[in-house]
Amino acid sequence: MNESIPSAGEIAETAFAEGYNTLTINQAVLIRHQLDDMRDPGYTRDTWVELAMLGAKSMHDSNLAMIAAAIVDEIGPPRGFAADDADDWSPDRDDRVTRWWSKSIGDSAASISVRVIDEIAEGRIVRREPHLCINVEGAFSASETHEIIDALQVALRALAETEGVDA
C-alpha cells in the first residue's frame, strides 16, 4: 500500500470541502480502491489527491443527475421508441442533466440511428427534437450503396414517426 494515497475518509472530507457534497463514504472507498489499483509509486500526495478529486467530481455529478431525475415527473419514451432504448440520466459537458434515446435503423454498411435527447430543465423534462445520425466510412459496392439508401429511407420514416408526422 502506498502511504501517500489518501484514505477513504480523507477523500470524503476533501470532496466535501471541494463542494462535492453528494459523495457517499462507499463511493470514497471505491475511489480509494481505484487509486490502489493504479500502483504508481512515483506519484506525489498532491497527485493522488487530484486523481481522487477527479473521481469524486464524476461520482458527484452522477449523483446530482440521479437526484434530478428522481424529482421530475417521467414523460415516457418518444413515439416509436421502447422504454429500454434510453441511456441513464447523466450530466453532460455543459452541466445539463440529459438522457439520450437511440434507435438503430436498418442493417447496412452505414451506421444509422434516430436519436432524441431529454433534458431536465427547471424541474421538468424537456424533450428535444429528434435527429437522424448517420456514420458512413469507406467505399461501398453498388449493392451496399443500395442497402444504405434503403436504410436511409427507413430512417427518414422513423424520424417522421418520432416527430409525429405522417411519412
C-alpha positions in Angstrom: 0.0 0.0 0.0 1.3 3.4 -0.9 1.2 5.7 2.2 0.8 8.9 0.1 -2.6 7.7 -1.2 -5.4 9.5 0.8 -7.7 7.3 2.9 -11.4 7.0 2.0 -12.1 9.3 4.9 -9.7 11.9 3.6 -11.1 11.6 0.2 -14.7 12.2 1.5 -13.5 15.2 3.6 -11.6 16.7 0.7 -14.6 16.1 -1.6 -16.9 17.9 0.8 -14.5 20.8 1.1 -14.4 21.0 -2.8 -18.2 21.1 -2.9 -18.8 17.5 -3.9 -21.4 17.1 -1.1 -23.3 14.2 -2.6 -20.3 11.8 -2.4 -21.0 8.8 -0.1 -18.4 7.1 2.1 -18.9 4.0 -0.1 -18.1 6.0 -3.2 -15.0 7.4 -1.4 -14.0 3.7 -0.7 -14.4 2.9 -4.4 -12.2 5.8 -5.3 -9.6 4.6 -2.8 -9.7 1.1 -4.3 -9.2 2.6 -7.8 -6.2 4.5 -6.7 -4.8 1.4 -5.1 -5.2 -0.4 -8.4 -3.1 2.2 -10.2 0.0 1.4 -8.0 2.3 4.2 -9.2 5.0 4.8 -6.5 6.2 7.9 -8.4 3.0 10.0 -7.7 3.2 12.7 -5.0 0.5 13.0 -2.4 -0.9 16.1 -4.3 -1.2 14.0 -7.5 -3.1 11.2 -5.6 -5.5 13.8 -4.1 -6.0 15.4 -7.5 -6.8 12.0 -9.0 -9.2 11.2 -6.2 -11.0 14.6 -6.7 -11.5 13.8 -10.4 -13.2 10.6 -9.4 -15.2 12.4 -6.7 -16.4 15.0 -9.1 -17.5 12.4 -11.6 -19.4 10.5 -8.9 -20.9 13.7 -7.5 -22.1 14.8 -11.0 -23.7 11.3 -11.5 -25.4 11.6 -8.1 -26.8 15.0 -9.0 -28.2 13.6 -12.2 -29.9 10.8 -10.3 -31.3 13.2 -7.8 -32.6 15.5 -10.5 -34.2 12.5 -12.3 -35.9 11.3 -9.1 -37.8 14.6 -8.6 -39.3 15.1 -12.1 -42.4 13.5 -13.5 -41.5 10.9 -16.1 -42.9 11.5 -19.6 -42.2 8.1 -21.1 -40.3 7.2 -24.3 -40.6 9.2 -27.5 -43.0 7.9 -30.1 -41.6 4.8 -31.8 -39.1 4.1 -29.0 -39.1 1.3 -26.4 -38.5 2.1 -22.7 -35.2 0.3 -22.8 -33.9 2.5 -25.8 -32.8 5.2 -23.3 -29.5 5.7 -21.6 -29.4 6.6 -17.9 -29.7 10.2 -16.9 -26.3 11.8 -16.7 -24.6 15.2 -16.6 -23.2 16.4 -19.9 -20.3 18.8 -20.6 -22.5 21.9 -20.1 -23.6 20.7 -16.6 -27.0 19.9 -18.0 -28.7 16.6 -17.0 -29.7 14.6 -20.1 -30.9 11.2 -21.2 -30.3 10.0 -24.8 -32.7 7.8 -26.6 -31.3 6.0 -29.6 -32.8 3.5 -32.1 -30.7 1.8 -34.7 -32.3 1.8 -38.1 -31.7 -0.9 -40.8 -28.8 -3.3 -41.3 -26.5 -1.7 -43.8 -22.8 -0.7 -44.3 -23.7 2.6 -42.7 -24.5 3.1 -39.0 -27.9 4.9 -39.0 -30.0 5.8 -36.0 -32.6 8.2 -34.8 -31.6 10.0 -31.6 -33.7 12.0 -29.2 -32.4 13.9 -26.1 -34.4 14.6 -23.0 -33.1 17.3 -20.6 -34.1 18.3 -17.1 -34.7 22.0 -17.1 -36.4 24.0 -14.4 -37.7 20.9 -12.6 -39.2 19.2 -15.6 -38.2 17.0 -18.6 -37.9 18.9 -21.9 -37.7 16.7 -25.0 -35.6 18.0 -27.8 -36.4 17.4 -31.5 -35.2 14.0 -32.9 -32.1 13.8 -35.0 -31.0 11.4 -37.8 -27.5 10.2 -37.1 -25.5 8.7 -40.0 -22.0 7.4 -39.8 -20.6 6.2 -43.2 -16.9 5.3 -43.7 -15.1 3.8 -46.7 -16.0 2.9 -50.2 -19.1 0.8 -51.0 -20.1 -1.6 -53.7 -23.3 -0.8 -55.7 -25.3 -3.3 -53.7 -24.1 -1.8 -50.4 -24.9 1.6 -51.6 -28.5 0.5 -52.4 -28.7 -1.0 -48.9 -27.6 2.3 -47.4 -30.2 4.2 -49.5 -32.9 1.7 -48.4 -31.8 2.1 -44.8 -31.9 5.9 -45.1 -35.5 5.7 -46.4 -36.5 3.6 -43.4 -34.7 6.0 -41.1 -36.5 9.0 -42.6 -39.8 7.3 -42.0 -38.7 6.5 -38.4 -37.7 10.1 -37.9 -41.0 11.4 -39.2 -42.9 8.9 -36.9 -40.9 10.1 -33.9 -41.8 13.7 -34.8 -45.5 12.7 -35.2 -45.6 13.4 -38.9 -47.1 11.1 -41.5 -44.4 9.7 -43.7 
